[in-house]
Amino acid sequence: MPARKEVDGSASVPAFYGSELRWKREEAGLTLQATVEGSYYAVSYLSEIERGMRRMPGDLAAHIDRVLKTDGFFERRCEDVRKARRVGHADYFARALEAEKQAKSIEEWYPGLVPGLLQTAAYARVMVLATHPLASDEEVQERVTARLARARLFEENHKTPMYWSVLHESVLRDPLLPPEEMAEQLECIAALGRRRRIVPQILPRNSAPHALMLGSVTAMTFPDAPPLIYIESAYSGDTIDDPALVEKYRRSYDLLRAAALSPAASLSMIEATAEDFRNGKQAD
């Protein structure tokens, strides 16, 4: 048996949890495959938990406690890991936050707003203050920093998921920021599009009524798990994995995307609007 590698739990709760899991599994003489056998999860899923990269679902934790005879330890402690991961984020966003890090594809629609993954610091600050008007400067900065950290998905050295976002034209025409800051926000989106890290589309204001007019939708797929839908309002959010509901949201999103301008036309519109803001012109 190899020597036990101690991990500073105060520095990395997920890493400490994963290290404990790996230690107990190896102590029991079980492979990853043998440990997940009888559950609904893949070997790769458990491996990423052991490396501190993925959250532990409650049902898998209960399964592992039975297999490893750990008296409920991993089921009791998995909530601690979830709390550690969501600093700066709402509790209800925890599952979606973890999911987007593992997603093979992410498709988003936020009526009238720039999605969180695409927001600049100025835009994120406006949104945080709008929903938390009494927050301290420290709390606001913590939330802004946490939101910006999500955009690491688009870094060149990261395995970027296929990201597709439909933006309503009002995002361009009804700015939430002063001209210079709005130009910076739109240029950020355009730059990601030009670097082929994302695919943005614009839904025109005169588009026909559609099923997703009343709320935001994020659709995610994964290499080793079923697809997931995340819906959100001002102070709540919910993840949906029921296959029938996922299919309904998926169909509605596809129809929405079909009604939007082409990616090339959308990118040109975003860049032209950013230039107008740079030149002090209000978009028509």
N, C-alpha and C positions, 0 to 999 in steps of 0.2 A: 504494500500500500504506500503510495507516495506521501511525502510529508504534507501536512495540512497547510494551505496557504491562507494566512490571516488577511482579512480585508477591513479597512477602516469604515465601519458602517456609517459613521457620522459624515463621511465624505461622499459615500455612494451607497445609499440604501438598496437600490436595485442590484448593484454588483455584490453587495454582502449577501443578500437574499439568494442570488443565483449561485454564489460560492457555497453557501450552506446546502443548497439543493444538490449541487454536483458532488459535494463531499458525502452526503448521506446516500446518494445513489451509488457511488463507487464503493462506499463502505458495505453496502448491501450486495455488491458484486453484480449489479445490473447494468446493462447497456441502455442507451437512450431508447432503442427500439423496444426492449423488454419493459421499460418503465411506462411508455405511453400505450402499450398494448392493452386493449380493452377500453380506451378512451376515444374521443373523436378528433384527437390532435396528432399532427405529424411530428416526426423526429426533429425536423428543422425548427418547429415551433418551440419545443422543449429546449433545444440547444441554445436558442436565442434568449430564453429566460435565464438559463444558466450563465450566459455572458452579460446579463444585465441589460439586454437590448429590448426586451419585450415584457409586458405585464403578465401576471399569472391570473388566468380566469378562475373564478371560485370553484367551478365544477372540476377543472383539472387539478387544482390544489387538493380538493377532497379525494380525488382519485389517487394522487401521489401519496397522500398521507396513509391511505389504505395499503398501497403497494409497499411503501417503505416503512410502514408501521411507526410513523412519527407522531402519533397521538394528536393529530389535528394541528400540528405546528404550522405547516405551510398554508393551510386554509386561514388560520388566525392572523398570520403575518402578511398575507397578500394585500390587505387593505393598507398597511403601512407603506408598501411599495407604491401603490397607486397614489397615496397622498404625497409622497416624495416626488413623484413625476409631475404633478400638476401645479407646482409653485408658479404663481402668476396667472393661472388659468382657473376658470370656474370648475367646481366639482363635477358638474354634469358633462363637461367637455373631456373628461379623463379618457374615456374609451376611444373617442374619435381622435384625440391627440396621439394616442398610442398607435391607432390603426393607420393614420396617415404616414407614419414612419416606416410601416411595413408594406404599404400599398404598391401594387403593380400599376394601377391607374387611379387617378383622382379627377372627378369631373364636378364642377361647382356652378351654382347659380345663387346669387344673392341679389334680389331685386333692389335696384337703386343704390347699391353699395359695392365698394371694392372688397373682394374676399380677403380674409385675414392673412392668408399666405402671400398675398401680393401687396400688402399695405406697406407704405413707407412709415418712418417714425412719426412724422407730422400727422399723417392720416390716422395712424393707430392711436395717437394721443387724443385727437378729436373724438374718436369713437369711444375710448375709455372714459373720457370726461363726460360724454353724453349719457352713458349708462351708469356712471358712478360719480355723480356731481359733487359728492361730499368726501371723496377719497383724498387722502393726504398725498403730498408730492411723492413721497416714497412709494406708496401703493400704486400710484399712477405709473411711475417709472418702472416698477416691478412688472406690471401688466404689459407695458409697452415693450420692455426688453424680452419678455416671454413670447410675445407675439412675433417679434422680429426674428427670434431664434428659430421659429418654425421654417423660415425661408431658407435655412441651410439645405433643405431638400434640393434646391436649385443650384448649389455650388458645383463647379466643374468636376471636382473629385468625388462627388457623391453620385450614387446610382439613382438618377432622377426618375421618379415615376412618370408615366404618361399623364401630363396635367393639361386639362381642357377646361376653360372657364368661359361661360356666357355672361357678358356684362350688359345691363340695360343701357340704352343710349343716354338716359338721364344721369348716369355716372359722369358722362362727359359734359353734358349741357347744364347740370345743376350742381356746380362744384361745392364741396364742403370746406375747401381751403382757399386761402388767398392765391392769386394767379401764379406766382412763382412756385409756391409749394404744390399747387395742383399740376403745374407743368412737370415738376419733379416726379410726382406720383405716376402720371401717365407715361413719362419717359422710362420709368422703371419697368412698367408693364411691357412697353414696346421693346425695350432692350432684351428682356427675357424672351419675347417672341422672336426677335431677330437672331438671338443665339440658339433658337430652337430648343429652349428649355420648357416652354409652355406653348399652348395654342389658345389664343384669345379670340372670341367672337363677340360682335355687338348685335344685340337685339334692337331693331329700330323702334322708336316711340309709336309709330303707326302700325305696329304688328297686331295681328288678330288676338282676341282673348285666348288664354291658354291655361292649362291645369295648375301651373306653378306660380300664378300671379300673387298668391297670398303668403308665400313663405320661401325660405331658402332651402336648398337641397345640396347635399354633397354625396356623391355616389363613389364608392371605392371597391376595387377588386384586388385580390391577393393571389400570390402564387400557391399558397398552401391553406387557404381558408375560403369559406363562402363569401359572396359579396355583401356589402354593408351599406346602408343608407343612414346619413346623419341629417336631422332637421333641427332648426334652431329658431328661437324667438328671442326677445330682449333679455329675459332672465331665466331661460330654461332651454334645454336641448334634449334630444332623444336619439339613440341609435336603434336602427331597425334591421333585423336580420331574417324576419319572416319571409320566406321565398315569394309568397303571393304578393305581399306589399312591396317588396323590393322590385318585383317585375313591373308593378303599376308605376312606381316612381321612375324606374328605368325607361319605360315607354314614354312617359310624359317628358322626361328630360330629352330623349331623342327627338321628339316632336318640336320641343323648344329650340334645340340646336338646328334643326332643319329650317326653322323660320328665321334664323339669324343670318346676318351677312356672312359672306365667305371669310375664312381666316385672313386672306390677303387683303380684302377690302376693309376688314375690321382693323387690321394693323395700320393701314394707311390712314384711316379715320382717327385712330388714337394718336398717331404721330402728328397729323395735321392739327388736331385740337391742342396738343401739347405745345406746338409752335405758336398757335394763336395766344395761348396763355403767356408764353415767353415774351411775346410782342405786345402784351397788354391788351389783347382783344378778347372780349367776351364771346364764347362760342355761340354761333347762331342757333 
